[in-house]
């Protein structure tokens, strides 16, 4: 997969993300935790709330994610739900004005695997019940929820459960990944009235049978999906740092006549902060994805794999501190 998604080392980095031995070496390195703070707000809920407050004060919105995936026992899934419930209670205490737009500036993101989807018995039902309870808590707190995408083996069941949950919580956000070959069809299915859909490029290692491998293919798929969502009646959430995507989004907004409360840009915590503030200053909705928690390793490695610049930053800092 040379040149895949713009980073020839991406397959090796994503493989390392699944290696317990490499995980142990990286997480124990003194330099690593200092570098992780570039992409992760912290390990504790208080860290995430402080980061969220600063972002809200800058005129941007937030989506807070308690990091965790591949939960394989019921106790872990219940602990994740309990953490989200407390997070939602504390987020609900934050002053949050939407200026009459109807756009909630506070959101949480969650992976269904963290809520028990991968449990060997009754995983689907456990995840559905936990997600329903989380959405009830979010609705009471005045906070939105989006269900994060994971690797392609979970895509079908994740979107099925989102559809079920939307019967009670029509504001629930779905997340799709442009590098999957199926996503154009998913966007057409999801682009219904008031449907919130986050479009990202994708961050997992996937086989060619289900995913585009080259950056040019992924970029082209992203732009096709973006146009489908922008021309539909839903609420597109454009999750990209790519200047070409940002520019195309602005063009489509003008072409279809969308107001600033009818779509949003989304970017990751710690990446292109100046651009985030610039877009918010223009009056656009900008939401920052703020992750926190002790299970930061997989997320951190996917950020390194996405862009060569991230890996260069990590290696340079490691050599400097080593």
Buried (B, 14 or more C-beta within 10 A) or exposed (E): EEEBBBBEEBBEBBEBBEEEEBBEEBBEBEBBEEBBBBBBBBBEBEBBBBBBEBBBEBBBBBBBBBBBBBBEEBEBBBBBBEBBBEBBEBBBEBEBEBEEEEBBBBBBBBBBBBBBBBBEEEBBEBBBBBBBBBBBBBBEBBBBBBBBBBBBEBBEBBBEBBEEBBEEBEBBBBBBBBBBBBBBEBBEBBBEEEBBBBBBBBBBBBEEEBBBBBBEBBBEBBBEBBBBBBEBEBBBBBBBBBEEBBEBBBEBBEEEEBEEBBBBBBBBBBBBBEBBBEBBEEEBBBBBBBBBBEBBBBBBBBBBBBBBEBBEBBEEBBEEEE
